[in-house]
Amino acid sequence: QVQLVESGGGLVQAGGSLRLSCAASGRTLSGYGVTWFRQTPGKEREFVAAIWWSGITYYADSVKGRFTISRDNAKNMVYLQMNSLKPEDTAVYCCATTREKWGSPPRQPNEYHYWGQGTQVTVSS
């Protein structure tokens, strides 16, 4: 059974930084890929960033240049470094991974089978 646990969320002022962590058990993350999604009340989950088994990273246009996704294979963890945070980045951030080994990260949440519980990020103006 694959389990994902996020941490690192919190309250930060606009322009500040946070680093989110996604810890995995039951699977070697580097062999598949991990995607970060975020969700605000009343909206669908939004693709944020992914680091895939190929090592290639992917970013939503809204976070490109501000967020960096990385992984530590030895610790089986994935990180999301978020800089220059904006109030519109406020959301619950979740990491997810797929059951199958896709060539590139699916952008639709329903393609992911394993999810963490999420961590709240709040950016004040």
N, C-alpha and C positions, 0 to 999 in steps of 0.2 A: 504494500500500500504506500503510495506516494503522499507525503505530507509536506506542506509548505507553511512556513511561519514568517510573517513580516514583522519588522520592528523599525524604529527610528523616526516615526512620525512625531508631530508636535505642532506647537504654535510658534510662528516666526514672523518677523516684520517683513514687509515688502523689501526686496533687495537682498534678503538674507539667504542662507543656505541650510539644507538638510541632506543627510545621507540615509537612504532607506536600505534595509538589508532583507534578503529573502534567503532563509535557511531551509535546506531540503533534507529529507530522509526518505529512504526507500528507492532512491534513484540517483544516478550520477548525472547531475544537471548538464555537464558539458557534452554528454552524449546525445542530448536532445536540444533544448533551447528553453529560454525563459523569457516571458513577456510581462511587462508591467502595464496594467490598465488602471484607469481611475474613473471614479463615478461620483457624481453629485446627485442629490435628491431630485427625482423627477426626470433624470436624464439617463440615457443608455451608457453603458460602459464604453470608455474611450481608450483606444490604443495610445500608449505613451512611448514605449521603447522596448526593444527586444535585443537579446544577444543570443545568437543561434549556435548550433553545434559546430557550424563552419567557422565560427569566430567573427562572423560579420555582425555588425550592429545596425539597428534600424531605429529611426526616430520619427515621431510625428512632427510635422512642420512647426507646430506651436511650441515645441520644446527644443528644437534643434539649435545648437549653439549654447544652450543653457544647462541641459541635462546630459549626463554621461552615464552609460550603463557599462558595468564591468563584472567580472567574475573571478572568484578565487577557487580554482579547481581543487586544491588541497583541502579547503574547508567546505567545499560543496555549497558555496554561497554565491549569490548574485547581489550586486549593489546598484543603487540608483543615486548618483550624486546630483543634487538639484541646486543650482546656483541662480542668482538673480531672480528669485521667486517673485511671482506676481499674485495679487489677490485671486485672479482667475485660475490659479493652480490649486486652489483649495478644493479638496476632494478626499475620498477614501481611496487609497492606493493599494492595489492587490497584485501579487505576482501569480503567474499561472504557467502551466506547462501542458503540452499535448500528450496524448496517449501514443500517437504514432510519431515517426520521425519525418517531419515535413522538410521539404527542401528550403523553405523560407517561412517566416512566421505568419500564420493566418492572422488576418486583421479582425475577424469576427470572434467575439467572445465564446459563442456556442461551439467553436472548434476546439476549445480547451476543456480538458476533463479534470484537471487538478488545480485547485485554487487554495490560496491562503485565506485567512480570515480578514485581512485588510488592516491598514494602519491609517489613521486620520492625519491629514496634513492641512493646517489652517494658516493662511497667510493674511496678515492684517495690513490694512493700508495706512 
